[in-house]
Amino acid sequence: MDTGMPWTQFDVDSVDDEYERLQNLGVEFSIKPSIFGTMKYTVFDNTWGNNIEIVTNL
């Protein structure tokens, strides 16, 4: 049985602020802040293969 891709999402007030803060802590992002429809998002890996997405509704 394929369990799929581990994924967690957090809603934040500002994707740009969190992106900058986490980058300064050494987090490497797989997707830079991007806009899709009515949301802005970015994605990083937690080093265990889990994708973590942070999202702001525009």
N, C-alpha and C positions, 0 to 999 in steps of 0.2 A: 504494500500500500504506500503510495506516494503521499507524504504529509504536506507537500507544498513548501512555500517559502516563508520562513519566519519574518514577521513584520509587526512593528509597533508604531503607533502614531500618537503624537502629542500636539495638542493645540496650544499655540503661544500667541502673545500679543504682537510680537514682531519677529518674523523669520530672519530678517536682516540683522537685528540685534543679537539674536541667539546664535546665528551663523558666525558672526564676528567673535562673540564670547567663546564659543566652543573651539573655533579655529585657534584662538589665542591659547587655549588649553592643550592644543596638539591634536585635536580631532581632525581626521581626514574625511572629507565628504566625497561620496560617489556621484552625487548630483548637486551642482551649485544651485543657489536660489533661482527658482523658475516660476513662471506664472502659468497656470492651467485653469482656464475658465475664470471662476470667481475666487480662486485660492492661489496663494503663493506657498511654495513648499521647498524643502531641501531634504536630502537623505544621506545618512552615514551608516557605517557598519560598526557594531559594538565589539568587534574582534572575535566574536564567537559565531559569526555568520548570520547574525540577526540584523535585518535592516531596520533602522530607526528613522522615522519621518517626522519632521516638525512642520506644522501647517498654520497659516494665518488666513482667515477668510477676508477677502478684500471688500 
